[in-house]
C-alpha cells in the first residue's frame, strides 16, 4: 500500500502536494477489487477526507485536464465506497434493539448533525419554517439527514425519502420502523427522481443529496426536472462542494441553476464537506 504524509497545520496546503497525494490515493483505490469497508478502504478514505478539508485555495476549473479526469473517476469510487459503508452500518444498526438510538455508531454521524444544523439555520433564515411536507432525494441506506432533521429540527414535518435503490430503502425503513412516532412521519419511495413528476408539487422543501447526479450533465438535467414539477415558491436545498472538497462530491455551479432564484450559498470551513445552496422556484 502507498505511504502518505500526514499533515497537521493551519496553513494552506501547497496545491501540488495536495494533488499528488490525492492522485496517489486515487491510483490505489481504483485498483482495489472491492470498495466494501475494510481496513485498507477505511484508511484510504479517511486520509482522503482529511486531505480534502485542509485549508486550500484550489480551483477545480483551473486544474490540468488529467487532474480533472482523475476527479471524475474518483467521485463515483468514493460514492460507491460511501454507499457500501452506509449499507454495512445500517444493516448492522437495524438489527440492534433500538436502531434509531444507535445511529451514533455510524463513523460520520457527527458530520451529519453539523450539516443538518447548518441546513436548518439556512432554511429558517430564509423564512422556511414549519414545512408540512419535505422530500429528500437520494436518502440512501442510512437516511441520517432526514432522521436528524425530523427529530431535532422539523418535529412535525412529514418526510418522503426517495432513492433509486430498493435495498437501500428496505434497510433504511427498518431503522425508522423502530420508532413508531417517526415512522408515522417518514416514508420511503423507490423511484428514479426523473420519473417523479406531479408528485414533486406536494413539497414545501426538497433536499437534493450530493451524489444524485454525479456528472454535471446529469445534475443539470435533474435540477431542470425538479424545477419543472416543484411548486412555485417552494425551496430546493442542493448539496454541493467547493475547492478541494470537490474531489469527493460534484460542484453545482450558479449557471446550472436556471429557473431558480438563488437565496444562499454556504461553504463550510470546518470538517463538514458539503456546501449548501438554497434555491427558490419563483412564482409565475
N, C-alpha and C positions, 0 to 999 in steps of 0.2 A: 504494500500500500504506500502511496506517496506520502512524504512527510510535509508538514505545514508549519510555517512560522506562526507563533502566537503573538497577538497584539494586545496591548493594554495601554493605550494612551489616548488623551483627549484630542490631540492634534489630528488634522486631517490625514488620512492615509494617502500616500502618493498613488496617483491613478495607475501607473504602470505596475506597481506592486499589487494593487487590488485586482487588476485584470489578470495578471499572471497567476495569482492564487486561485481566482475563480475558474480560469481556463484549466488549471491543473485538476481542480475538483470535478469539473465537467468531464474531463478526459477519463477520470477514474469511474465516475458514476455511469457514464454511457457504456462502459464495458461490463458492468455488473450483469449477472444472469437474472437476478431478481431485485426488485426495489422494496420487497417486503421488509418490515422492521427487523434489523439485525444489528449487531454491534458496529459493523462496518458502515452500513447505511446511516445509522443514527449519528455516528461520529462525523461522517462526511457532511450530512445535512446541518447538524448543529454548527459545524465550523463555517459552513456557507452562510447560514443565517447571521452568525456573529460578524462575519466579514461585511455583509450587506447592510448592517445597521451602524457601521462605523461612520463617523463624520466624513463626508466626501462631497466634492462639488461636480461629480461626474455627470456628463450629459449624454444620454444614450444615443441621441440623434447624431452627435458629433463623433461617435466611435468608428473605428475602421470596420469595413464590411465583414471581415472574418469574425470580429468580436460580436457584431450584431447577429450573424448566422449562428454562432455558438449560443447566444442568448435565446434565440428562437427554438433551439433544441433543448436548452436547459429548463425553460419554464414548464413544458409538458412532463419532463422527467421529474421535476420537483412536485408537480401537481399529482402525478401518479403515486409517488412515494408518500405524499401527504394523505391522499385518499386511502392508501393501504394502512398507514399508521392509524388514521381515524377509524377505519373498519375494524382493525385488531382491537383497539381500545374500546370501541362502542360495543363490540360483541362480548368482550370480557365484562364491561360495566353492566350490560343488560342482564347478565346472569347473577349479579350481586343482589343482596336482599333489598337495597333501596337505591336503585340506579341513579336517580336524579341527585341524590346526596353525594354520590361517588364520582361525579363528573370532574371533581378537583384532581382525580388521579391522572387525568389527561395532561401530558407534559406542557402543553401550551395554554392551559386553562387561564392562567393569569393574563396572558396577552389578549385573550378574548374578552375578559372582564374589562380591561382598559379600553379596548376598541369599542365595546358596547357603551361604556361611559362617554367616550368622545362622540359617538354617533347620536346618543340620546340628547346630549348637550346641544349638538348642532341642530337637531330636529326642533328642540324646544326654542332655541334662539331664533329659529325661522318660523315660529308660530305653529309647528306641528305638535299639538298636544291632544291627548285623548283620542288618538286614531282608533276608529272602530275596528277596521279590518286592514291587516298588513299581509303582503306576500313576501316570502323570502325565496329568491330564485337561486338554486344551487346549494341547498341546505346540507347535502351530504349525509354520510352515516352518523356523524357526530354533530347534531344541529345546535351547537353551543351558543351561537349568536342569538338564535331565536329563543332558546330557553332562558338565557341571561336577560335578554330584553323583556321577555314575557313575565319573568319572576321578579325582576328588580326595578324595571323602568315603566313598562306598559302593562300594568297589572289587570286591566280589564279588556285589553285588545285581543281580538281573535287573529291567530296566525295561520296562514296556509303556506306550508313548505313545499316548494316544487323541486323535484330532482328527476333527472332522466333515468337514474339507476334504481331499479326496483329493490335490489338487495339493500342498497343504502337506506331507502325509506323503510324497509322492513325492520331493520335493526334499530333505526332511529325511533320508530314508533313504539318499539318495545320499551325503550328507555322512558319515553313520555308516558306510556300506559301505567307506569308505576306510581304516577302522581295523578290521582283522579281529577283534581281541580284543574291541573294544567292540561290534562288530556281533553277536557271539555272545550278548551280554547285553542287547541293545536291540532291541525290536520296535516296529512302528508299526501301529496299528489304526485304520481309518477307520470310525468309528461315532459316532452321537449317543449321548452317555452315558446318556440317558434310556432307551435301548434295550438297554444292557448291564445284565444282571441277575445271575444266579448267578455269572457270571464275577468280579464285584466282590468275592466272598467269598474270592478267592485271595490278596488282598494284605495284607501286614502294615501297609503305609502307603500312603495315597493323597494325592496333591497335587492341589489344585484351583486352576487358573490364575485370575488376577484377572478376566479378561474372559469367562469361561464363565458366562453368565447375567448380562447387563448390567443388566437391570431387577431390582428387588428381588424381585418376584413370581417371576421365573424362577429366581433364585438360591435362593430358599426351596424351590421345587419340586425343584431339583437336589440340595440338601442333604438333603431328605426322602427322595429316591430312593436316594442313596448310603447313608444311614443304614439304610435298609430291607435293602439287599443286602450291605453290607460285613460283614466278620467281627467277631464280638464280641471286644472287647479290642483291635481294630485302631485305628490312629490316622488321622485326616484332617487334613491341613495345608491351611488355606484362606488364600489371599491376599486381603487387604482393603485399606482405606485410611482415613486419619484426617485431619480438618481440611481444609486447602486441597489436600492430595494427593487428596482425594476428588473434585476436579474432573476428575481423569484416570481414576480407577478407582472401581468400586462399593464401597460400605461393606457389610460383613457385621455386623449388629447381634447382640448377645447373644441377644435373643429370636427371632432367625432360626434359632438352632442348637438347636432342641428335639431330644430324643432323644440328645443328646451330653453328655458331661461336658467342660467347658472346662478344659484343662490350663494353657494360657498364652496371653496376648495381648501381642504385642510391637509397639511403634510406633517405627520408626527416627527419628532426628533428624539423620541425615546426608543424603547425596544418594540414598539408596535410597528408592524411593517407596512400595513395598508394605508394609503391616503384615502380620504373620504371626499367625494364630490356629491354635492346635493343639487338636484335639478328640479325644476317645476315645469309641468306641461301648461303653457299659457292658456287662458280662457280665450275662446274664439272671439 
